[in-house]
Amino acid sequence: MKIINVSEQIIEYLIQNGYSNDSINRNKSALKRLADYAESCGENEYSPDFGQRFLSHLECLYPENGQNIKIVAHSVISKADNIYYGRNIRSRKSLQLEYPEAFKQQLLSYEDYINARYSESTRTYLRKNTIIFAEFLNNNNILSLDEITPQLVMDSFKNISDRSSYTFALKIFLKFIYRAGFHSKDLSIVVPATKRSKPHPSVYSKLEVEKMLETIDRNTVSGKRSYAVLLLICRLGLRSSDVVNLKISNLNFSDSTIEFTQIKTGVYLILPMVDDVKLALLDYIDNARPDSDYQNVFLSAKPPIQPMSKATITFFVKRCMRQAEINTLGKHMGPHSLRSSLASALLSEGNSYPTIQKVLGHRAPTSTQYYAKIDIDALRKCALEVPPPSGLFEQWLSKGGESIG
């Protein structure tokens, strides 16, 4: 079994079972170390023996430190071994996602509410955090939602590790029970704020993106596929999840459009099939795509033939960046950075935020405004002139910084 496929299954398991973002990121780091070790050994197939060699490698790297790294690595290898032997992944941290009986009916109504408004990944952690809060209430002998007090809301944070996710989920839940009439007050206003800095998007210049595309050998089967995939991301801003789920029926070559519903947001998009994207898709479908009953546009290049995975896209995006010798220091190297790069290019061309929101398929305007951080020229126009010093500050400067008596 391919290491890249094992990694994808582990991450999917963590997401589906409501693990925190911090925990998922730690596992991703361990899986990246595993992939890097495999690359250095010239291997791409996983086996329990290879897993043990990887753990021994970490012991040599960190003989006296790196305890957390080794703990997470052991957990990852345990999951990988279960996948290899066809067993269910088991975890000592498995959380029973069941609603306490005292609030079950109200919580089922809440589930209907979030099912209609949020993506699957968001629903998973909203539900997980809501159950944590419900179990806290149950343990404190609260038998009805209208018995919740501001103090109980505050006390529920005591043993929470991922406070930002819990805060977000709890606000949504408390606002819901108020609007649904399950509580007389809107207690979402008493949820303590948690400061969570959002990193700057990783972006690459147009020249860097073109250099990356030029590294692809378009005479090979995998090259034709890689080129078409990367153009969909670089030119149209598709997410990896939408690329791997794209069906032949979504491609309208006669009208030169691509029509699909986004996996993450549920937003229906109609995007122009620009000339180079159209040519690349036709080249792949006519000359490289295997015959298959699968309706997915992009399939594996070698048997067994199956829909391409998101991990495969990440792998060849990183490979293209390395081959193009692009400076990635301090930046993410995955396909989402190419989506961010498209947003950056659209901003620099003077396109409005509503236009970019439509292209990227964002449901909320705030998602698009996140890219304001990379619109340096526009930010410069917002800068204010520094006023001349006055008053006591001017006196202080005139005396060389000495105290003013």
Helices and strands as residue ranges (DSSP letters): H 3-16, H 21-41, H 48-61, H 67-84, G 101-103, H 104-115, H 120-139, G 145-147, H 150-155, H 163-179, G 187-190, H 206-214, H 221-236, H 240-245, G 248-250, E 251-252, E 257-261, E 268-272, H 275-287, H 310-323, H 335-348, H 353-360, H 365-369, G 370-374, H 376-382, H 391-398
